[in-house]
Amino acid sequence: MLFNSVAFLLFFPIVCLLYYAIPANMLRARNLLLLVASYYFYMNWEPAYALLILTSTLITYLAALGIGYFKEQSKRKLCLVSSLVLNLSILFLFKYYNFLADNIALLLKATALGIDIPKFGLLLPVGISFYTFQALGYSIDVYRGTTKVERDFATYALFVSFFPQLVAGPIERSNNLLPQFKERHLFDYDSAFAGFKMMLWGYFMKLVLADRCGMYVDIIFNNVDKHNGGSYLLASMLFPFQIYGDFAGYSLIAIGAARVLGFRLMENFHRPYFACSVGEFWHRWHISLSTWFKDYVYIPLGGNRVGRMRQYFNLMVTFVVSGIWHGANWTFLCWGGLHGLLLCIEKALGIGRTKYVGVRRFCHWIVTFILVCLAWILFRANNLQDALTVIAGVFTNFAEPYHALGTFIGIAAAMPILVVKEYMDEFQLYPLRTLANNWLIRNAGIAVLITYILLFGVLDSNQFIYFQF
């Protein structure tokens, strides 16, 4: 069920009404309602894939019970390793097996070995990377002793499947979300209204900004051979805003929906395009995933506690794995590797260790933005050949870009609102923020956003980009 669908606009208010209709002291009944609602939400894509999320839930639940039960370190480690291997094997089968089989077949063909490798016609389950990592994070936290074992299966199953953040995050930590299912959430108007505003801004970012940019970006990147360097450049400048509006928009809707229900999810985006270094960008972009890789991959490899060369190695491994997490394509691997390389260069040059101001800040910001946009070409291109064609075409085949007037009108309508809001938030322009908190102006702003969505939004229930990951 897509957030930007009529079905969700009916589903969510009904869930809220039923949830608050149940007395706050009947926590088990409330949690069961949310669990049923979450599985119904997920099964709207493909009912059979609910078995996968249930399997992952059972594996990590039993592994945590084993970790809590056994005293011997070897048995506790066996429980953790079993959880990791089984869950990652499921993820590998659905997401990476065919990709690996294709590349092995190409390699064998190049060596004149004509061996057929079987492939599976499996569709990638929506959100499998997100809920798998969330469940694995719980297993690791229980093993480390930072999270207590959750013995109530229904509560734990709800933690894995909580519908607002189920299919595209934020990837929640067990020590933040699990305890909230044991709290009594009374309806609070201010909190619910704040959640509604977050959802509305998320819809604006998705429907008006992201989907309008996507209309142009898809035309160019899906037909690279038919366009020129001017079109490549314009599409490459629009895609960063498309993916930001799409993914940050989803996260805001998820966080806002959870807040209406009384739950607090972690921030997932913090104005990433104001970053003055690639390292800072990753402290602001997809925060739940970047901190997940930091805590469960980078630090266990040694993090910054080792020699300089080993630090570079740890960074490269972490970001290559991060790239692969995004999808079974060489473009994602190269995208992750490029970010890892840029971070190694920044670490070697000492970039990002101090706070930049004035002209120096602006210079670092513009260089960072250009580098991030360049890397996004690898992320968006359908294959490496297309990515190289786009990058080369910007410098060697520049001409007047393809025009799409209707798309540009929508983008021109959305971009100033985004820039002004982000600028106010980034630089904490308190007089303007105080003005924005005026009751009349605040409600006028809500009316303007709704009007913009209705006038310029793409209301075709377009898929969210990160659903494919």
Secondary structure, DSSP 8 states (H G I E B T S, - for coil): --TTSHHHHHHHHHHHHHHHHS-TT-HHHHHHHHHHHHHHHHHTT-GGGHHHHHHHHHHHHHHHHHHHH--SHHHHHHHHHHHHHHHHHHHHHHHTHHHHHHHHHHHHHHTT-------------TTHHHHHHHHHHHHHHHHHTSS-----HHHHHHHHH-GGGTTT-----HHHHGGGGGS-----HHHHHHHHHHHHHHHIIIIIIIHHHHHHHHHHHTTGGG--HHHHHHHHHHHHHHHHHHHHHHHHHHHHHHHHTT-------S-GGG-SSHHHHHHHSSHHHHHHHIIIIIHHHTTTSS-HHHHHHHHHHHHHHHHHHH-SSHHHHHHHHHHHHHHHHHHHHTTTSS---HHHHHHHHHHHHHHHHHHHHHHHSSSHHHHHHHHHHHHHS-------HHHHHHHHHHHHHHHHHHHHHHTT-HHHHHHHTSHHHHHHHHHHHHHHHHHH---S----GGGG-
